Amino acid sequence: MNIVLPSVLDAQAGFLQGEKMAIIEDTSLPEQFDNVEIVNRFGKRRITHVFHDIDGTHSLIRDWPPVMSVTLHDVIVNGLPPHYDSGANVKRLVELSGKEKLDETDSFCIESAGLSALTQMEWAIRRAIEAGSIPANKVGLDRKSLDVNSDIIKRIWKGEEIFDKFPEPESMRKYLRENTPRLFKLYENVLKGACRDRNLALARKNPEAWKVPGALEFLTLLKDMGVRNYFVTGAVIEQDDQGRPFGNMYEEVVAVGFEIGPGKAVESLEGSTWTNKVTKSEVIQRICRTEGWTGARRWS
């Protein structure tokens, strides 16, 4: 995990504090220093808006990789039987979570961090078809379509998420539309039972223990320099009729002490939905359109 604290920013990354202005300049920095690696250089620029991930970056409540790993592994091995999202299966997976090393799905969860959860669920279903746990004829795949399925599995590993233009039968698309949200909800229920609900209760009593050290100070530093911060996640962010967030992730963010709303440390909390695959890139682009940042340059 790479965490850049305010002291590092001030001393080594060229942040200058003036009249509500943040400037970052990286031309004099080496490719790597401390726990920071520079992937894309951008020279000297004023920073006005920053998009942040949440899990592991600011909040420690969700110990999600072992939970997702056992959930996806179970799909690959056992397929999707009729009542795979039952309470009994949730309990079984909670008891299995983190109990043994699962090489393929453990690696996938780390490599796919940042993808939409629906894409991660799709990967497991496609792997189950490839492994034969879900019969190919059940979803209408012939030999050629199975090759397409295997290609998409590899592409998801590489970070791709949208496959609408790939030649697949409607029966396969329908199966994914019906089961990726259902599997996603199963995973969330397993997560709640395995660690999330317990950790949330503890965080409400002691927020500092469940917040990444320096996270709030970093956000406050940026805000004090006129920067607007946004939390963006691959998890579901539900909103009420007034556009106000609620639900699991919102509860977690608030529990560790982050205030969300216009003028707050975090301007808004944005993410995916239960049923529509929304990539983080799409979420960021949506925020840009909503805020009218038509000429903004973006790097990652």
N, C-alpha and C positions, 0 to 999 in steps of 0.2 A: 504493500500500500504506500503510495507517495503522498505525503501530507506536507504542504508548504505553509509554515506558520508566518505570522506577521513579521517577526524579527528577520526571517530569511528574506522576505520580500523587501523590507526596508534596506537591509545591508547588502544583499547580493543580486537582487533582480531589478534594481533601479526604480523602485516606486518612489515617487516624489509627492509629498503632501503640500498642496498649495491651497488656493481658495476653492475648496470643494472640487478638486481635480486629482485624478490618479493617472500617473504616467508610468508605463512599463517600457524598459529598454533592455534588450537581451543580446545585443551585438558583441559585447565584450565578455560574455559568459562562455565557459567551456560546454561541450556537449552534455556532460554529466557533472554534478556537484552535490555533495551531501546525499540526500535521497531524492534528488530531482534529476529528471532526464528531459532535455529539450528535444522534442520531436519535430515541431514545425517552428522555425524562427519567423518573427514578424517585425523585427526592428524596433523602432521607437514609436509608441502609439499611446493615445489617451484611451483609457478604459471608461466606458459609460454604463455598460450592462454586463452582468456575469451570470452564466448558467451553471448551476451546481448539481452534481449527483447527491444522493442522500445516504443510502445504505453503505456503511463503512467509511464514507467520506465525512459525514457529520453526525450520523446516528449509529449506535451499536446495538440497537434493540433487536434487529432481525439477523439472527444467525442462519441465514437462508440456504447457503450452499449444500450442507448435508441433507436438509429437508427436501430440497428440489432434487438432489441426486437420487435419493432413495425412491422418490415418486416417479421420476423418469425411468430409472432402472426397472422398477416394477412393471411399467408399461411395456418396455422392451421385452421383458421376460414373459409376462402373462397376458399381454394385449389389453383390450378393453372389454371385459365381460359385462353383462347387462347392468349390474349394480356396482360398478367400480367406484362410484362416488358415494357409497352408503356410509352411514355412521360407523358401521363395523369395520369397513376398510380404512376409514380415517384412523380409527383407533389402532389397527394393525400397523399402519405405516408410521404412526407416531412412535410406537414401540420399537420399530426397526430403524428409525432415524439415527444416523451417526454410529450405528453399532458395528459396521464393517466397512472396509475400504472397497469402493466401487470404481475401478480405474477409469472406465469410459465416461460414466456420467459425472464422476467427481471432476474430471478434466473439462468436460463440456461446460459444467456450471461456472467454472473459473473463466474459461475462454469466451463464454457467451454473455458474461456479465455486461450489462448495458443494452442488450437486445430487449425487445418487447417480450414480456412473459408469454404472450400468445405464440411468438415465434419459437420460444424454447419448448412449449408444449407441442407445437407442430413437429419439431425435430424428433421428439420421442415417439410420436405416432408414426412418423415416416420410418423411423428405425425399427419399430415393431413390425411394420409391413415388410421391410427389407429382411428382418430376421425370421419372418413367417409366423410370428405370434398373432398378427392380424392377417388373415388370409387375403391374398391379392385379389381373388375373385369376389370377395366381400365388398370391395371398393371399386371394382370394375377395372383393374389394372391388367394389361397384357404385358408381354415381355418388353416391348418398347417403352411402355409407360413405367415399368419397374426401373428401367435404366434412367428415365427422367427423374424418378423419385430418388434414386441413389445420387444423382448429380445435385439435386436440391439439398440433400443431406450434407454433402460436402460444402456447398455454397453457404449454408447456414453456419457451419463451422468457421467459415472465413468472414462472417459478419453480414452476409446478405439476408434480406428479410422479405422482399416483395417478389412474388413469382407468378403474378397474374397472367403474364404472357407466355408461360411455359405450356407446352401441349399436354394437358392432362384432362381426363374425362370429367364431366360434371359430377358424376357419382363420387369421385375422389374429393372434389372441391366441397361438395355437400357434406361429406363425412367429416372433413376438417372443420367446416363452419359449425357443425353441430357439436363436435367433441373437443376442440381446443378450448372454448370457454368453460365447458364442463370440467375438463381436466385442470384448468387453471383454478377453478373454485375448489376442487379437491385439494390441490397443492396448498392453497391459502388456508384451508381448514386444518390440514396437517401441520402447517407452519404455526398456526395459532395454538394447537395442542402441544406441539413439541417444544416451543420456546417463546413465541411472540407474546402470548397473553401473560405468561409469568414475568417476562422481562419488562413488559409495559407496566405492570403493577409495581415492580421494583423501581423503574425509572420515575414514576410519579412520586415516589418517596425520596429518591436520591438521583435527580437528573444528571448531576455531574459524572456519576459513575457510568452513564450510558451515552455520554456525548463524547465525540472525539476531542481530545485535549486541544485547546486553541481554536476550535471551530467557531464558537460564537464570537470570540475576539476578532477572528479573521473577517467574519461577516460585518461586524460592527465597524472595523477599520475601513472596509470598502464603502460601507454606507456613509460614514463620516466624511469620506472624500467624494461624495456625490454619486457613487456607483449604486445602481439598482440591482439587487440580487434576486435570482429566480431559482427555485428548486424544481428540477425536472427528473422524473423517474419512469422506469418501465412498468412500475406497478400501477394498479388502478387508483385513480383519483376521482372520487364521486363528487358531484356538485349539486347543490339545491337549486331551486327556481331562481334564486338571486345570483347564482354563479359562485356561491361560497362553498369551499371544499369541506368535505366531511368523510368519515369512514376510517378504515384501519390505518393507512399511512398518515393521514392528517392527525389522528390521535397520537401517533408515535412522535411526529415532529413537534407537536405542542408539548408532549410529556417531557422531552429533553430540554425544553426551554426556548424554542424558537417562536417568535411572534411573526404571524403571516398577515399581510394586508398592505394596501397602499401606504407608503411612508414608514413601514416597519422594516426590521432587519431583512426580511424576505418579502418581496413584493407579492409573489403568488406561488402556489404549489400546483404544478401541472404534470399530467401523466397520461396513462392509457385508459382504456375502457374494458369492461368485461368481455365484450363481443367483437369489437373492431380492432384489428391490429394497427397500432399507431407507433411508429418508430420514434426514438428520441429526436432524431433529426426533424421529423415532421412536427413534433411538439414544439421544438425551437422555432421552426419556420412559422408555425401558427402564432406563436407569441409575437414574432417580428411583424407579421401581417396585422395582428390586432393592435399593436402599439404604433404601427405606421413607420417602421424602420426600413424604408425602401432602399436606402443607400448604405446601410450598415455593412461593414466588412466583418467576417467571422472567421475565427481560427479555432482548432481543437488539437 
